[in-house]
Amino acid sequence: MKSMVSIVAFAMATSAAAVDVDGVKLDDKASVGGQELVLNGAGVRKRAIFKVYVGSLYVPAKAQTTQQVLAKGPRRIQLNLLRNLSSDQLIEALMDGLKQNLSPAEMQAIAVQSGEMAAIMKSFGQAKEGGVVTIDFVGTSTKIGLDGAARGTIEGAAFNDALTRIWIGENPVQADLKKAMLGGA
């Protein structure tokens, strides 16, 4: 994975063109909330021996720390699926990620929003290999999309930041994915 991170960091530093991560072509820019964002970094999420998705982070300006990402304006976390995932698998993974990064009191504070997220994910049915889940953060809103279609909006800045911490928090879902999403820093 270290060589993958180096390849992604090198490609992003030397080219304005799309980046290829594990066969998935990622745009070097995305528009979120009317603002152009740049690809900060991307890597592959693995679970046991399976490659699950390519996770990428888009921000207004390059950032190397969680604090820098959370302090900036709009952002996008994009999941390009490398296998079929049921809505239950998505919900379980996201809830596990939240629990790893939040105290019980913090989890309780976002319980309503977590339920709203689960309902949105449930509406996916099954997210197919090749599908793209987007989690856009605009102001205090979290906008979730699937394959380019808006699927729901969740209000609340605390939820917004908590969801981001799944990938780049103190206890990320995968350490080398965090490093890749933060530009290999």
Secondary structure, DSSP 8 states (H G I E B T S, - for coil): -HHHHHHHHHHHHH-SS-EEETTEEE-SEEEETTEEEEEEEEEEEEETTEEEEEEEEEESS---SHHHHHHSS-EEEEEEESS-EEHHHHHHHHHHHHHHHS-HHHHHHTHHHHHHHHHHHHTT-EE-TT-EEEEEEETTEEEEEETTEEEEEEE-HHHHHHHHHHHHSSS-S-HHHHHHHTTT-
